[in-house]
Amino acid sequence: MSFNKALVRGVAVALVSGLALAGCSSLPFVGGDKAKTPKTDMQQGIGVNGYLWRATLDTLSFMPMLTADPWGGVINYDWYANPQTPNERFKATVFILDTRLRADALNVTVTKEVRDAAGQWTTAPVAAQTEADLENAILTKARQLNLANAG
C-alpha cells in the first residue's frame, strides 16, 4: 500500500510541475520586445471530473497502478491478487468520460484470471456486478468529496 501512495504522490507532483511549467508560457519573454499573450481557450487542470478522478484513486488504492492519464481520463491498474484467494487475480481500467460528475461519465472494466493446476494463469469471466459495484463505489466516493468541498 505504501507503494501506491508513493505512486499517487509522484503523479500529483508531476501534475503540479506540469501545470507550473505550463503557466510559465504566459510570462513575458525575458529580453524580448513583446509579451506572449496567454491562451484563454486552454482548459486548466485535468481534463476530466476531479471528484471522479480522486474517488477512483481512493477507491482502487489497494491495486497497483500502472498508468494514469488525467487529461485523457484513463487509469490502468496492474494485477492484484487478494491474499485470501491467491489463485485468482484481477486488473482494472477506469475511464472517466466527462468533466461533469455524472454516473454515465464513468466506465470500469475488470479482467480476471485464475491459476490452473499447472500453475498457468487463464482468463476467467468477471461477474457484471463486479464492474457495477466498483463504479457505484467510485461514484459514492466522488459525491462525498463533492459535498465535503461544497460545505
C-alpha positions in Angstrom: 0.0 0.0 0.0 2.8 2.4 0.6 3.9 1.8 -3.0 0.5 3.0 -4.2 0.6 6.1 -2.0 4.1 6.9 -3.2 3.0 6.5 -6.8 -0.1 8.7 -6.3 2.1 11.3 -4.7 4.5 11.1 -7.6 1.7 11.5 -10.1 0.5 14.5 -8.1 3.9 16.1 -8.1 4.2 15.5 -11.9 0.8 17.2 -12.4 1.7 20.2 -10.3 5.1 20.5 -12.0 3.5 20.3 -15.4 0.9 22.9 -14.6 3.6 25.2 -13.2 5.6 24.9 -16.4 2.5 25.4 -18.5 1.9 28.6 -16.5 5.3 29.9 -17.4 4.4 30.1 -21.1 2.2 33.1 -20.4 5.1 35.1 -18.8 6.8 37.9 -20.9 9.8 36.7 -22.8 12.9 38.0 -21.0 14.9 40.3 -23.3 12.1 40.2 -25.9 10.2 43.3 -27.0 6.7 41.8 -26.7 5.0 39.6 -24.2 3.3 36.3 -25.1 -0.4 36.6 -24.7 -2.0 33.8 -22.6 -4.3 31.4 -24.3 -7.8 31.8 -23.0 -9.3 28.8 -24.7 -7.0 26.3 -23.0 -8.6 24.2 -20.2 -6.9 24.5 -16.9 -6.2 21.5 -14.6 -7.1 17.9 -15.5 -9.3 17.1 -18.5 -11.9 15.1 -16.5 -14.1 15.5 -13.4 -11.7 15.9 -10.5 -14.1 14.2 -8.0 -14.3 11.1 -10.1 -10.5 11.1 -10.6 -9.8 11.4 -6.9 -12.5 8.9 -5.9 -11.1 6.4 -8.4 -7.6 6.7 -6.9 -9.0 6.4 -3.4 -11.4 3.5 -4.1 -8.8 1.4 -6.0 -5.8 2.3 -3.9 -5.3 -1.3 -2.9 -4.4 -2.2 -6.5 -1.0 -1.3 -8.0 -1.3 1.5 -10.6 0.3 1.1 -14.0 -0.6 4.3 -15.7 -2.7 7.4 -15.1 -3.6 10.0 -17.8 -5.5 12.8 -16.1 -6.1 14.6 -19.4 -7.5 11.6 -21.2 -9.2 10.2 -18.1 -7.7 6.7 -18.2 -6.3 4.9 -15.2 -4.8 1.4 -15.6 -4.3 -0.9 -12.7 -2.0 -3.9 -12.7 -2.8 -7.4 -11.4 -4.0 -7.7 -7.9 -4.4 -11.0 -6.0 -6.3 -11.0 -2.7 -4.2 -12.9 -0.2 -7.3 -14.8 0.8 -7.8 -16.1 -2.8 -4.2 -16.4 -4.2 -5.4 -18.5 -7.2 -7.3 -15.6 -8.8 -6.2 -12.1 -9.8 -7.8 -9.0 -11.2 -6.8 -5.9 -13.1 -8.9 -2.9 -13.9 -9.1 0.0 -16.2 -11.1 3.1 -15.3 -12.4 5.5 -18.0 -13.6 8.9 -16.9 -15.5 10.3 -19.8 -16.7 13.7 -18.8 -15.8 16.8 -16.8 -19.2 16.6 -15.1 -20.0 14.4 -12.0 -22.4 12.0 -13.7 -23.0 8.3 -13.5 -22.5 7.9 -17.2 -19.2 9.7 -17.0 -17.5 6.6 -15.6 -16.7 3.2 -17.0 -14.8 0.4 -15.2 -13.6 -2.7 -16.9 -12.2 -5.6 -14.9 -10.2 -8.6 -16.2 -9.9 -11.8 -14.2 -7.5 -14.7 -14.4 -7.4 -17.9 -12.4 -4.5 -20.2 -11.8 -5.0 -23.8 -13.1 -3.5 -27.0 -11.6 -0.3 -26.5 -13.8 0.2 -23.0 -12.3 -0.7 -21.2 -15.5 -3.0 -18.1 -15.5 -6.0 -18.4 -17.7 -8.7 -15.8 -18.4 -12.0 -16.2 -16.5 -15.3 -14.5 -16.7 -16.0 -11.5 -14.5 -19.4 -11.1 -13.0 -21.0 -8.0 -14.5 -22.0 -7.0 -10.9 -18.3 -6.6 -10.1 -17.8 -3.7 -12.5 -21.1 -2.1 -11.5 -20.2 -2.4 -7.8 -16.8 -0.7 -8.5 -18.5 2.1 -10.5 -21.0 2.6 -7.7 -18.3 2.7 -5.0 -16.4 5.3 -7.1 -19.5 7.4 -7.7 -20.4 7.3 -4.0 -16.9 8.5 -3.0 -17.0 11.2 -5.7 -20.3 12.5 -4.4 -18.9 12.5 -0.8 -15.9 14.5 -2.0 -18.1 17.0 -3.8 -20.4 17.5 -0.8 -17.3 17.9 1.5 -15.9 20.5 -0.8 -19.2 22.4 -1.1 -19.5 22.9 2.7 
